Amino acid sequence: MIKKILLSIILLYFLTLLETSFFAHFNFLKWFPYTIFLVIIVYNIIESSKKYFGIWLSVIGGFFLDIFSTSFIGFNILILLALSLFLKFLFRRYVRIPFFEKD
């Protein structure tokens, strides 16, 4: 479990660095890829709705985005946390995927 947490922290840190420093110079039609946003959406969709690591992943990713942004601390954390909780609610309430529900 600690290995999973450390690997996700390192991955999110490097994705945040890429997003804020490298991808900002390659905006296509005023749009550039939000890698943290995409990683959190994909992980919360793949993860079982009964597990909560995707929520912690959104807090960590939001924290890294807040550190490197000019807005106040907590803005990206709240947005990503709300997104993660919304996806967990949707998948717990309305979607049943037997392949992902194996424990």
N, CA, C and O atoms as a GROMACS GRO file, in nm:
protein
  412
    1MET      N    1   0.082  -0.120   0.000
    1MET     CA    2   0.000   0.000   0.000
    1MET      C    3   0.086   0.126   0.000
    1MET      O    4   0.055   0.223  -0.069
    2ILE      N    5   0.195   0.124   0.077
    2ILE     CA    6   0.283   0.240   0.082
    2ILE      C    7   0.353   0.259  -0.052
    2ILE      O    8   0.377   0.372  -0.094
    3LYS      N    9   0.384   0.149  -0.117
    3LYS     CA   10   0.447   0.157  -0.249
    3LYS      C   11   0.351   0.222  -0.349
    3LYS      O   12   0.392   0.302  -0.433
    4LYS      N   13   0.223   0.187  -0.340
    4LYS     CA   14   0.122   0.244  -0.429
    4LYS      C   15   0.106   0.393  -0.405
    4LYS      O   16   0.093   0.471  -0.499
    5ILE      N   17   0.107   0.434  -0.279
    5ILE     CA   18   0.093   0.575  -0.245
    5ILE      C   19   0.213   0.655  -0.294
    5ILE      O   20   0.198   0.762  -0.353
    6LEU      N   21   0.333   0.604  -0.269
    6LEU     CA   22   0.454   0.675  -0.313
    6LEU      C   23   0.463   0.685  -0.464
    6LEU      O   24   0.500   0.790  -0.518
    7LEU      N   25   0.429   0.577  -0.534
    7LEU     CA   26   0.431   0.581  -0.680
    7LEU      C   27   0.328   0.680  -0.736
    7LEU      O   28   0.355   0.750  -0.833
    8SER      N   29   0.211   0.685  -0.674
    8SER     CA   30   0.111   0.780  -0.722
    8SER      C   31   0.150   0.924  -0.692
    8SER      O   32   0.123   1.013  -0.772
    9ILE      N   33   0.214   0.949  -0.577
    9ILE     CA   34   0.262   1.084  -0.546
    9ILE      C   35   0.368   1.128  -0.646
    9ILE      O   36   0.365   1.241  -0.695
   10ILE      N   37   0.461   1.039  -0.676
   10ILE     CA   38   0.567   1.072  -0.773
   10ILE      C   39   0.508   1.094  -0.912
   10ILE      O   40   0.546   1.188  -0.982
   11LEU      N   41   0.414   1.008  -0.954
   11LEU     CA   42   0.351   1.023  -1.084
   11LEU      C   43   0.274   1.154  -1.094
   11LEU      O   44   0.286   1.226  -1.193
   12LEU      N   45   0.196   1.186  -0.992
   12LEU     CA   46   0.119   1.310  -0.995
   12LEU      C   47   0.209   1.433  -0.991
   12LEU      O   48   0.178   1.534  -1.053
   13TYR      N   49   0.319   1.425  -0.919
   13TYR     CA   50   0.412   1.537  -0.915
   13TYR      C   51   0.472   1.564  -1.053
   13TYR      O   52   0.476   1.678  -1.098
   14PHE      N   53   0.518   1.457  -1.120
   14PHE     CA   54   0.576   1.477  -1.252
   14PHE      C   55   0.473   1.518  -1.356
   14PHE      O   56   0.503   1.596  -1.447
   15LEU      N   57   0.350   1.466  -1.345
   15LEU     CA   58   0.245   1.510  -1.437
   15LEU      C   59   0.210   1.657  -1.414
   15LEU      O   60   0.181   1.729  -1.510
   16THR      N   61   0.213   1.701  -1.288
   16THR     CA   62   0.187   1.842  -1.260
   16THR      C   63   0.298   1.930  -1.315
   16THR      O   64   0.271   2.036  -1.370
   17LEU      N   65   0.422   1.886  -1.300
   17LEU     CA   66   0.533   1.961  -1.358
   17LEU      C   67   0.522   1.970  -1.509
   17LEU      O   68   0.544   2.076  -1.567
   18LEU      N   69   0.486   1.859  -1.574
   18LEU     CA   70   0.468   1.862  -1.719
   18LEU      C   71   0.354   1.954  -1.759
   18LEU      O   72   0.365   2.030  -1.855
   19GLU      N   73   0.245   1.947  -1.685
   19GLU     CA   74   0.127   2.027  -1.719
   19GLU      C   75   0.152   2.176  -1.702
   19GLU      O   76   0.108   2.255  -1.785
   20THR      N   77   0.220   2.214  -1.596
   20THR     CA   78   0.237   2.357  -1.569
   20THR      C   79   0.356   2.419  -1.641
   20THR      O   80   0.358   2.540  -1.663
   21SER      N   81   0.456   2.339  -1.677
   21SER     CA   82   0.574   2.399  -1.739
   21SER      C   83   0.588   2.365  -1.887
   21SER      O   84   0.621   2.453  -1.967
   22PHE      N   85   0.564   2.242  -1.926
   22PHE     CA   86   0.590   2.200  -2.063
   22PHE      C   87   0.466   2.214  -2.151
   22PHE      O   88   0.473   2.274  -2.259
   23PHE      N   89   0.353   2.160  -2.106
   23PHE     CA   90   0.233   2.163  -2.188
   23PHE      C   91   0.173   2.302  -2.202
   23PHE      O   92   0.094   2.327  -2.293
   24ALA      N   93   0.208   2.394  -2.114
   24ALA     CA   94   0.155   2.530  -2.122
   24ALA      C   95   0.205   2.603  -2.246
   24ALA      O   96   0.142   2.698  -2.292
   25HIS      N   97   0.317   2.560  -2.301
   25HIS     CA   98   0.373   2.623  -2.421
   25HIS      C   99   0.318   2.563  -2.550
   25HIS      O  100   0.342   2.617  -2.658
   26PHE      N  101   0.244   2.454  -2.540
   26PHE     CA  102   0.190   2.387  -2.658
   26PHE      C  103   0.038   2.389  -2.656
   26PHE      O  104  -0.026   2.285  -2.671
   27ASN      N  105  -0.019   2.506  -2.636
   27ASN     CA  106  -0.165   2.513  -2.636
   27ASN      C  107  -0.217   2.520  -2.779
   27ASN      O  108  -0.177   2.606  -2.858
   28PHE      N  109  -0.308   2.428  -2.808
   28PHE     CA  110  -0.369   2.422  -2.939
   28PHE      C  111  -0.507   2.486  -2.931
   28PHE      O  112  -0.595   2.437  -2.862
   29LEU      N  113  -0.523   2.596  -3.001
   29LEU     CA  114  -0.649   2.670  -3.000
   29LEU      C  115  -0.688   2.708  -2.858
   29LEU      O  116  -0.804   2.693  -2.819
   30LYS      N  117  -0.593   2.756  -2.782
   30LYS     CA  118  -0.611   2.798  -2.642
   30LYS      C  119  -0.653   2.683  -2.550
   30LYS      O  120  -0.723   2.705  -2.451
   31TRP      N  121  -0.611   2.562  -2.581
   31TRP     CA  122  -0.643   2.445  -2.500
   31TRP      C  123  -0.516   2.363  -2.484
   31TRP      O  124  -0.442   2.343  -2.581
   32PHE      N  125  -0.490   2.316  -2.365
   32PHE     CA  126  -0.381   2.221  -2.345
   32PHE      C  127  -0.429   2.110  -2.253
   32PHE      O  128  -0.522   2.131  -2.175
   33PRO      N  129  -0.367   1.993  -2.260
   33PRO     CA  130  -0.420   1.877  -2.187
   33PRO      C  131  -0.404   1.890  -2.035
   33PRO      O  132  -0.297   1.924  -1.986
   34TYR      N  133  -0.511   1.864  -1.964
   34TYR     CA  134  -0.509   1.861  -1.819
   34TYR      C  135  -0.485   1.716  -1.776
   34TYR      O  136  -0.579   1.638  -1.762
   35THR      N  137  -0.360   1.682  -1.757
   35THR     CA  138  -0.325   1.542  -1.732
   35THR      C  139  -0.372   1.495  -1.596
   35THR      O  140  -0.416   1.380  -1.584
   36ILE      N  141  -0.364   1.577  -1.494
   36ILE     CA  142  -0.408   1.537  -1.360
   36ILE      C  143  -0.558   1.509  -1.363
   36ILE      O  144  -0.604   1.410  -1.306
   37PHE      N  145  -0.633   1.595  -1.427
   37PHE     CA  146  -0.778   1.579  -1.440
   37PHE      C  147  -0.812   1.446  -1.508
   37PHE      O  148  -0.901   1.374  -1.462
   38LEU      N  149  -0.742   1.415  -1.616
   38LEU     CA  150  -0.768   1.291  -1.689
   38LEU      C  151  -0.729   1.168  -1.608
   38LEU      O  152  -0.801   1.068  -1.609
   39VAL      N  153  -0.616   1.174  -1.537
   39VAL     CA  154  -0.572   1.061  -1.455
   39VAL      C  155  -0.673   1.033  -1.345
   39VAL      O  156  -0.704   0.917  -1.318
   40ILE      N  157  -0.724   1.136  -1.282
   40ILE     CA  158  -0.820   1.117  -1.173
   40ILE      C  159  -0.953   1.064  -1.224
   40ILE      O  160  -1.013   0.978  -1.160
   41ILE      N  161  -0.998   1.111  -1.337
   41ILE     CA  162  -1.122   1.059  -1.395
   41ILE      C  163  -1.107   0.911  -1.431
   41ILE      O  164  -1.192   0.830  -1.396
   42VAL      N  165  -0.999   0.876  -1.499
   42VAL     CA  166  -0.978   0.737  -1.539
   42VAL      C  167  -0.963   0.646  -1.418
   42VAL      O  168  -1.019   0.537  -1.416
   43TYR      N  169  -0.887   0.690  -1.317
   43TYR     CA  170  -0.868   0.605  -1.200
   43TYR      C  171  -0.998   0.585  -1.124
   43TYR      O  172  -1.024   0.475  -1.076
   44ASN      N  173  -1.080   0.688  -1.111
   44ASN     CA  174  -1.207   0.673  -1.040
   44ASN      C  175  -1.307   0.589  -1.118
   44ASN      O  176  -1.392   0.524  -1.058
   45ILE      N  177  -1.298   0.587  -1.248
   45ILE     CA  178  -1.385   0.501  -1.328
   45ILE      C  179  -1.341   0.356  -1.316
   45ILE      O  180  -1.425   0.267  -1.305
   46ILE      N  181  -1.211   0.332  -1.318
   46ILE     CA  182  -1.161   0.196  -1.312
   46ILE      C  183  -1.172   0.136  -1.172
   46ILE      O  184  -1.200   0.017  -1.157
   47GLU      N  185  -1.152   0.218  -1.070
   47GLU     CA  186  -1.154   0.170  -0.933
   47GLU      C  187  -1.295   0.130  -0.890
   47GLU      O  188  -1.393   0.187  -0.938
   48SER      N  189  -1.305   0.034  -0.802
   48SER     CA  190  -1.434  -0.008  -0.748
   48SER      C  191  -1.497   0.108  -0.672
   48SER      O  192  -1.427   0.190  -0.613
   49SER      N  193  -1.628   0.114  -0.673
   49SER     CA  194  -1.696   0.225  -0.606
   49SER      C  195  -1.691   0.212  -0.454
   49SER      O  196  -1.726   0.307  -0.382
   50LYS      N  197  -1.647   0.098  -0.404
   50LYS     CA  198  -1.637   0.079  -0.259
   50LYS      C  199  -1.500   0.115  -0.204
   50LYS      O  200  -1.481   0.117  -0.082
   51LYS      N  201  -1.406   0.144  -0.290
   51LYS     CA  202  -1.271   0.182  -0.246
   51LYS      C  203  -1.255   0.332  -0.254
   51LYS      O  204  -1.325   0.399  -0.330
   52TYR      N  205  -1.162   0.385  -0.176
   52TYR     CA  206  -1.150   0.530  -0.164
   52TYR      C  207  -1.012   0.585  -0.200
   52TYR      O  208  -0.982   0.699  -0.165
   53PHE      N  209  -0.930   0.509  -0.268
   53PHE     CA  210  -0.798   0.560  -0.304
   53PHE      C  211  -0.808   0.669  -0.411
   53PHE      O  212  -0.723   0.757  -0.417
   54GLY      N  213  -0.909   0.664  -0.494
   54GLY     CA  214  -0.929   0.767  -0.596
   54GLY      C  215  -0.959   0.903  -0.535
   54GLY      O  216  -0.924   1.006  -0.592
   55ILE      N  217  -1.023   0.904  -0.420
   55ILE     CA  218  -1.050   1.030  -0.350
   55ILE      C  219  -0.920   1.088  -0.298
   55ILE      O  220  -0.896   1.208  -0.311
   56TRP      N  221  -0.837   1.005  -0.238
   56TRP     CA  222  -0.707   1.053  -0.190
   56TRP      C  223  -0.619   1.097  -0.306
   56TRP      O  224  -0.543   1.192  -0.294
   57LEU      N  225  -0.630   1.028  -0.417
   57LEU     CA  226  -0.554   1.067  -0.536
   57LEU      C  227  -0.597   1.205  -0.585
   57LEU      O  228  -0.513   1.284  -0.629
   58SER      N  229  -0.725   1.235  -0.577
   58SER     CA  230  -0.772   1.368  -0.619
   58SER      C  231  -0.724   1.477  -0.523
   58SER      O  232  -0.696   1.588  -0.567
   59VAL      N  233  -0.715   1.446  -0.394
   59VAL     CA  234  -0.664   1.545  -0.298
   59VAL      C  235  -0.516   1.572  -0.324
   59VAL      O  236  -0.473   1.687  -0.322
   60ILE      N  237  -0.439   1.468  -0.348
   60ILE     CA  238  -0.296   1.485  -0.374
   60ILE      C  239  -0.273   1.560  -0.505
   60ILE      O  240  -0.191   1.651  -0.511
   61GLY      N  241  -0.346   1.522  -0.610
   61GLY     CA  242  -0.333   1.591  -0.738
   61GLY      C  243  -0.377   1.736  -0.730
   61GLY      O  244  -0.314   1.823  -0.790
   62GLY      N  245  -0.483   1.763  -0.658
   62GLY     CA  246  -0.528   1.900  -0.640
   62GLY      C  247  -0.429   1.983  -0.560
   62GLY      O  248  -0.410   2.101  -0.587
   63PHE      N  249  -0.365   1.920  -0.462
   63PHE     CA  250  -0.264   1.989  -0.384
   63PHE      C  251  -0.145   2.029  -0.471
   63PHE      O  252  -0.096   2.142  -0.462
   64PHE      N  253  -0.099   1.937  -0.555
   64PHE     CA  254   0.012   1.970  -0.643
   64PHE      C  255  -0.027   2.079  -0.743
   64PHE      O  256   0.054   2.167  -0.772
   65LEU      N  257  -0.149   2.074  -0.795
   65LEU     CA  258  -0.192   2.180  -0.887
   65LEU      C  259  -0.204   2.314  -0.815
   65LEU      O  260  -0.174   2.418  -0.873
   66ASP      N  261  -0.246   2.312  -0.689
   66ASP     CA  262  -0.256   2.436  -0.613
   66ASP      C  263  -0.119   2.497  -0.584
   66ASP      O  264  -0.104   2.619  -0.583
   67ILE      N  265  -0.022   2.412  -0.560
   67ILE     CA  266   0.113   2.463  -0.532
   67ILE      C  267   0.169   2.537  -0.653
   67ILE      O  268   0.233   2.641  -0.638
   68PHE      N  269   0.144   2.484  -0.773
   68PHE     CA  270   0.202   2.543  -0.893
   68PHE      C  271   0.111   2.645  -0.962
   68PHE      O  272   0.145   2.694  -1.069
   69SER      N  273  -0.003   2.678  -0.904
   69SER     CA  274  -0.092   2.774  -0.968
   69SER      C  275  -0.090   2.908  -0.895
   69SER      O  276  -0.028   2.922  -0.789
   70THR      N  277  -0.156   3.005  -0.954
   70THR     CA  278  -0.161   3.138  -0.893
   70THR      C  279  -0.289   3.161  -0.813
   70THR      O  280  -0.302   3.263  -0.746
   71SER      N  281  -0.383   3.068  -0.820
   71SER     CA  282  -0.506   3.084  -0.742
   71SER      C  283  -0.480   3.042  -0.597
   71SER      O  284  -0.372   2.995  -0.563
   72PHE      N  285  -0.581   3.061  -0.514
   72PHE     CA  286  -0.562   3.032  -0.372
   72PHE      C  287  -0.554   2.882  -0.346
   72PHE      O  288  -0.606   2.801  -0.424
   73ILE      N  289  -0.489   2.846  -0.238
   73ILE     CA  290  -0.471   2.705  -0.203
   73ILE      C  291  -0.606   2.644  -0.166
   73ILE      O  292  -0.678   2.697  -0.082
   74GLY      N  293  -0.638   2.535  -0.227
   74GLY     CA  294  -0.761   2.464  -0.198
   74GLY      C  295  -0.860   2.464  -0.312
   74GLY      O  296  -0.955   2.385  -0.311
   75PHE      N  297  -0.841   2.551  -0.410
   75PHE     CA  298  -0.936   2.560  -0.520
   75PHE      C  299  -0.937   2.432  -0.604
   75PHE      O  300  -1.043   2.374  -0.626
   76ASN      N  301  -0.821   2.389  -0.648
   76ASN     CA  302  -0.812   2.267  -0.729
   76ASN      C  303  -0.843   2.142  -0.647
   76ASN      O  304  -0.896   2.045  -0.700
   77ILE      N  305  -0.809   2.146  -0.519
   77ILE     CA  306  -0.842   2.032  -0.432
   77ILE      C  307  -0.994   2.015  -0.427
   77ILE      O  308  -1.045   1.904  -0.439
   78LEU      N  309  -1.065   2.125  -0.408
   78LEU     CA  310  -1.211   2.118  -0.400
   78LEU      C  311  -1.273   2.072  -0.532
   78LEU      O  312  -1.367   1.993  -0.531
   79ILE      N  313  -1.221   2.120  -0.642
   79ILE     CA  314  -1.276   2.081  -0.772
   79ILE      C  315  -1.252   1.934  -0.799
   79ILE      O  316  -1.345   1.862  -0.838
   80LEU      N  317  -1.131   1.887  -0.778
   80LEU     CA  318  -1.101   1.746  -0.805
   80LEU      C  319  -1.168   1.654  -0.704
   80LEU      O  320  -1.209   1.543  -0.740
   81LEU      N  321  -1.180   1.697  -0.580
   81LEU     CA  322  -1.249   1.617  -0.479
   81LEU      C  323  -1.398   1.606  -0.511
   81LEU      O  324  -1.456   1.499  -0.497
   82ALA      N  325  -1.459   1.715  -0.554
   82ALA     CA  326  -1.601   1.711  -0.592
   82ALA      C  327  -1.622   1.621  -0.714
   82ALA      O  328  -1.720   1.547  -0.720
   83LEU      N  329  -1.530   1.628  -0.809
   83LEU     CA  330  -1.539   1.541  -0.926
   83LEU      C  331  -1.527   1.394  -0.886
   83LEU      O  332  -1.603   1.310  -0.933
   84SER      N  333  -1.433   1.365  -0.800
   84SER     CA  334  -1.411   1.228  -0.756
   84SER      C  335  -1.530   1.174  -0.678
   84SER      O  336  -1.573   1.061  -0.699
   85LEU      N  337  -1.585   1.255  -0.588
   85LEU     CA  338  -1.702   1.213  -0.511
   85LEU      C  339  -1.824   1.195  -0.601
   85LEU      O  340  -1.904   1.104  -0.580
   86PHE      N  341  -1.839   1.281  -0.701
   86PHE     CA  342  -1.949   1.270  -0.795
   86PHE      C  343  -1.939   1.140  -0.876
   86PHE      O  344  -2.039   1.071  -0.895
   87LEU      N  345  -1.818   1.107  -0.922
   87LEU     CA  346  -1.800   0.983  -0.996
   87LEU      C  347  -1.826   0.861  -0.908
   87LEU      O  348  -1.887   0.764  -0.953
   88LYS      N  349  -1.780   0.865  -0.782
   88LYS     CA  350  -1.805   0.755  -0.690
   88LYS      C  351  -1.955   0.738  -0.666
   88LYS      O  352  -2.006   0.626  -0.663
   89PHE      N  353  -2.026   0.851  -0.649
   89PHE     CA  354  -2.170   0.846  -0.629
   89PHE      C  355  -2.241   0.786  -0.750
   89PHE      O  356  -2.327   0.700  -0.736
   90LEU      N  357  -2.204   0.832  -0.870
   90LEU     CA  358  -2.267   0.781  -0.991
   90LEU      C  359  -2.245   0.631  -1.008
   90LEU      O  360  -2.338   0.557  -1.038
   91PHE      N  361  -2.122   0.588  -0.988
   91PHE     CA  362  -2.092   0.447  -1.010
   91PHE      C  363  -2.149   0.360  -0.899
   91PHE      O  364  -2.184   0.244  -0.925
   92ARG      N  365  -2.160   0.410  -0.779
   92ARG     CA  366  -2.219   0.331  -0.671
   92ARG      C  367  -2.371   0.322  -0.688
   92ARG      O  368  -2.431   0.218  -0.659
   93ARG      N  369  -2.432   0.428  -0.735
   93ARG     CA  370  -2.578   0.435  -0.739
   93ARG      C  371  -2.636   0.378  -0.868
   93ARG      O  372  -2.737   0.307  -0.864
   94TYR      N  373  -2.574   0.408  -0.983
   94TYR     CA  374  -2.640   0.379  -1.110
   94TYR      C  375  -2.569   0.278  -1.199
   94TYR      O  376  -2.633   0.223  -1.289
   95VAL      N  377  -2.443   0.253  -1.179
   95VAL     CA  378  -2.368   0.170  -1.272
   95VAL      C  379  -2.321   0.044  -1.201
   95VAL      O  380  -2.265   0.051  -1.092
   96ARG      N  381  -2.343  -0.069  -1.264
   96ARG     CA  382  -2.294  -0.196  -1.212
   96ARG      C  383  -2.208  -0.261  -1.319
   96ARG      O  384  -2.257  -0.303  -1.424
   97ILE      N  385  -2.079  -0.268  -1.292
   97ILE     CA  386  -1.986  -0.331  -1.384
   97ILE      C  387  -1.927  -0.451  -1.311
   97ILE      O  388  -1.844  -0.433  -1.222
   98PRO      N  389  -1.967  -0.573  -1.346
   98PRO     CA  390  -1.920  -0.690  -1.270
   98PRO      C  391  -1.769  -0.712  -1.278
   98PRO      O  392  -1.710  -0.767  -1.185
   99PHE      N  393  -1.707  -0.671  -1.386
   99PHE     CA  394  -1.564  -0.694  -1.399
   99PHE      C  395  -1.485  -0.613  -1.297
   99PHE      O  396  -1.386  -0.662  -1.243
  100PHE      N  397  -1.528  -0.489  -1.270
  100PHE     CA  398  -1.457  -0.403  -1.176
  100PHE      C  399  -1.499  -0.425  -1.032
  100PHE      O  400  -1.432  -0.376  -0.941
  101GLU      N  401  -1.606  -0.496  -1.008
  101GLU     CA  402  -1.655  -0.516  -0.872
  101GLU      C  403  -1.592  -0.635  -0.802
  101GLU      O  404  -1.632  -0.667  -0.689
  102LYS      N  405  -1.498  -0.701  -0.863
  102LYS     CA  406  -1.430  -0.814  -0.800
  102LYS      C  407  -1.344  -0.763  -0.686
  102LYS      O  408  -1.267  -0.668  -0.704
  103ASP      N  409  -1.355  -0.824  -0.569
  103ASP     CA  410  -1.272  -0.784  -0.454
  103ASP      C  411  -1.186  -0.897  -0.407
  103ASP      O  412  -1.110  -0.880  -0.311
   0.00000   0.00000   0.00000
